[in-house]
Amino acid sequence: MEGDYRPEHLFALRQSLVGYRFYQKLLFEVDQELERSIRDLPRAAGAPEQMPPRTKTCIYQRAGNEPAFDLKAELFRIAGVDLTDVPGISTITAHTILMEVARDVAVPQCLCFRILAWALP
């Protein structure tokens, strides 16, 4: 490669690389803690062992900010339903809804009232 490899540029590049690797390590630790916390939550009553086939027509694409473990399967275990099968709901959105609003989404009326109470001022 050809270029201008001045010492101050190489120093800044090394510092950036060290910072990037440090933050990647921190994010990995956050993912591990999140996985531990989610595994402690109980399985939904009457939840099937395996997820049903998807009905969404779009292909699922993993987002760059999703945790390193299978968050979608854990959310299904906790909720008993696949919230990501709803159009416009990603795994991260389903996680937010489940953790902020209600864990008992198998009862639609319960979820609707809690979402309204949460969303409306």
Summary of the structure (lengths in Angstrom):
residues: 121
radius of gyration: 20.2
end to end distance: 57.9
largest distance: 64.6
contacts: 258
relative contact order: 0.11
helix: 55%
strand: 0%
